Amino acid sequence: MVPAQELTLAQARALQLAAQGLLAPTAKTATRLALRRCIERMQLLQIDTIHVVARSPYLVLFSRLGAYPAQWLDEALASGQLFEAWAHEACFVPQAQLALHRSHNRTTRRHWGLEMGRDLDAQQQLHVARLLAHVREKGPVRSSDFERTDGRSGGWWGWKDEKRWLEALFARGDLMVARRDRFQRVYDLAERVCPAVLDMEMPDADVVHAEFVARSVQALGITQARWINDYFRTKPRLRDADLNRATPRCCRRSIPWCGTGSVSR
């Protein structure tokens, strides 16, 4: 077991800022590689459509990279270097994590998109199957490709049927986001977006959970045990004792754990 250590508040703050890529000054010139490494460092980049100056993922990257062409993020998604997943919330995630997220969604995660898909009645399930067949035959689609016929306005969560069905297929893993078109999701078959999913070996739930815990702490730099599960929205909430048991594995990965030490002012 790693002996308990005491950190000053300034040291604790520096650990977290460094882990998130906010401690070092930005490079004079941003690069596509730096953008991808920035997301790899954070493990995920949350997507939020609300914006004033710009949508939040672009601002998060700007705070770490400085000025960069915004289309680089879209291009990284379209080229398969990133993919979209439900993690903390909707997120851009490095391609190397694809098997972890697909396994977690299939075996463990209780996401509302999956629950929505399961709750559809038999008639709507038939529509979902037809929509999947349509994508298979015709190619990528956006929800805006389908005309609304229920007479309602499209409020914040007032989705048309096709949008709900697409999201259920996305949560289930049948579809992936191939690219974004004016920030709208463009859905396609998972095997066309990433052919590797056909032969992808899925890690078991215990491996996925341990990996997400380790990646959460690496991204946070320093954390209380009870904060860790929220990074990837895993369950259950951890206790200090859970970290004590996991410490040897994390030391091998050179991840700074907190939970066995303390912070002083």
ABEGO torsion letter per residue (X at the ends): XBBBBBBBAAAAAAAAAAAAGAABBBBABBBAAAAAAAAAAAGBBBBBABBAABBAAAAAAAAAAEBBBAAAAAAAAAAGABBBBBBABBBBBBAAAAAAAAAAAAAABBBAAAAAAAABBAAAAAAAAAAAAAAAAAEBBBAAABBBAAGBBBBAABBBAAAAAAAAAAAAGABBBABBBGGBBBBBBAAAABAAAAABBBBBAAAAAAAAAAAAAAAAGBBBAAAAAAAAGBOBBBBAAAAAAAAAAAAAAGBBBBGABBBBX
